[in-house]
Amino acid sequence: MAIISFDRDIVVDYVPEYSSNRESCDPCVIKLKFVPYSRVQEYSRLIAARTRTVADQARAAEITQDVQRRQFVENVEAVSGYFVGGREVKDPAEFYETADTDLILETIKAMESHSRLSEGQRKN
C-alpha cells in the first residue's frame, strides 16, 4: 500500500478532538499546513543555536517557547469557531495566546504528524 502525504504548502482544515469538538454541529476548525520532519528539524536547530550559550534554564525555556510559537503562527493560517469572551478569535497568534494548553499541543502534534492530521481532517 502506498503512503500518501500532505504537501507542506497546502492548507488543511483540521478539526481538533479537544473537548468533543469533532462531534459538535459547529466545530472549531483550524486551517493549518503540514510540517514535515525536515521542517521540524529546522525549528530544533534554531532552538539549539539560540540556546547554545544560554546558562539560565528559564531563559532557555523562554527561547524554546518563542520558537514553538513561531512554528505555530507560521503554519496556522486561520481559525474559525473559537470564541473568547463572546467574540470569535480568528487570528493564529491570538488563538495561541488564549487557547488551552491541550488544544495548542494537539494542534502542534497534528501539524507534525500525517496520521493525526488525517484523523482530524475536515470531511466535506
JOKA-V54495 format. One record per residue. N is the residue number from 1. SS is DSSP state (H for helix, E for strand, - for the rest). OMEGA is omega in radians with two decimals (none if undefined). Layout:
n:N ss:SS omega:OMEGA
n:N ss:SS omega:OMEGA
//
This chain:
n:1 ss:- omega:3.14
n:2 ss:- omega:3.03
n:3 ss:- omega:3.14
n:4 ss:- omega:-3.08
n:5 ss:- omega:3.13
n:6 ss:- omega:2.99
n:7 ss:- omega:-3.07
n:8 ss:- omega:3.11
n:9 ss:- omega:-3.13
n:10 ss:- omega:3.11
n:11 ss:E omega:-3.10
n:12 ss:E omega:3.04
n:13 ss:E omega:-3.12
n:14 ss:E omega:3.10
n:15 ss:- omega:-3.12
n:16 ss:- omega:3.09
n:17 ss:- omega:-3.08
n:18 ss:H omega:3.03
n:19 ss:H omega:3.14
n:20 ss:H omega:-3.12
n:21 ss:H omega:-3.09
n:22 ss:H omega:3.13
n:23 ss:H omega:-3.09
n:24 ss:- omega:3.07
n:25 ss:- omega:-3.13
n:26 ss:- omega:-3.01
n:27 ss:- omega:2.96
n:28 ss:- omega:3.13
n:29 ss:E omega:3.13
n:30 ss:E omega:3.10
n:31 ss:E omega:-3.07
n:32 ss:E omega:3.10
n:33 ss:E omega:3.03
n:34 ss:- omega:3.11
n:35 ss:- omega:-3.12
n:36 ss:- omega:-3.10
n:37 ss:H omega:-3.14
n:38 ss:H omega:3.13
n:39 ss:H omega:3.06
n:40 ss:H omega:3.11
n:41 ss:H omega:3.09
n:42 ss:H omega:3.10
n:43 ss:H omega:3.11
n:44 ss:H omega:3.10
n:45 ss:H omega:3.11
n:46 ss:H omega:3.09
n:47 ss:H omega:-3.12
n:48 ss:H omega:-3.13
n:49 ss:H omega:-3.10
n:50 ss:H omega:-3.11
n:51 ss:H omega:-3.06
n:52 ss:- omega:-3.07
n:53 ss:- omega:-3.10
n:54 ss:- omega:3.13
n:55 ss:- omega:-3.10
n:56 ss:- omega:-3.11
n:57 ss:H omega:-3.14
n:58 ss:H omega:3.12
n:59 ss:H omega:3.11
n:60 ss:H omega:3.11
n:61 ss:H omega:3.11
n:62 ss:H omega:3.11
n:63 ss:H omega:3.12
n:64 ss:H omega:3.12
n:65 ss:H omega:3.10
n:66 ss:H omega:3.12
n:67 ss:H omega:3.10
n:68 ss:H omega:3.09
n:69 ss:H omega:3.13
n:70 ss:H omega:3.11
n:71 ss:H omega:-3.11
n:72 ss:H omega:-3.06
n:73 ss:H omega:3.12
n:74 ss:H omega:-3.01
n:75 ss:H omega:3.00
n:76 ss:E omega:-3.10
n:77 ss:E omega:-3.08
n:78 ss:E omega:3.11
n:79 ss:E omega:3.02
n:80 ss:E omega:3.12
n:81 ss:- omega:3.10
n:82 ss:- omega:-3.03
n:83 ss:E omega:3.05
n:84 ss:E omega:3.12
n:85 ss:- omega:3.10
n:86 ss:- omega:3.11
n:87 ss:E omega:-3.10
n:88 ss:E omega:3.07
n:89 ss:- omega:-3.14
n:90 ss:- omega:-3.08
n:91 ss:- omega:-3.12
n:92 ss:H omega:-3.13
n:93 ss:H omega:3.11
n:94 ss:H omega:3.07
n:95 ss:H omega:3.14
n:96 ss:H omega:-3.10
n:97 ss:H omega:-3.02
n:98 ss:H omega:-3.05
n:99 ss:- omega:3.08
n:100 ss:- omega:3.14
n:101 ss:H omega:-3.11
n:102 ss:H omega:3.13
n:103 ss:H omega:3.11
n:104 ss:H omega:-3.13
n:105 ss:H omega:3.07
n:106 ss:H omega:-3.14
n:107 ss:H omega:3.12
n:108 ss:H omega:3.11
n:109 ss:H omega:3.12
n:110 ss:H omega:-3.12
n:111 ss:H omega:-3.13
n:112 ss:H omega:-3.06
n:113 ss:- omega:3.13
n:114 ss:H omega:-3.07
n:115 ss:H omega:3.10
n:116 ss:H omega:3.12
n:117 ss:H omega:3.11
n:118 ss:H omega:3.13
n:119 ss:H omega:-3.07
n:120 ss:H omega:-3.11
n:121 ss:E omega:-3.11
n:122 ss:- omega:3.11
n:123 ss:- omega:-3.12
n:124 ss:- omega:none
//
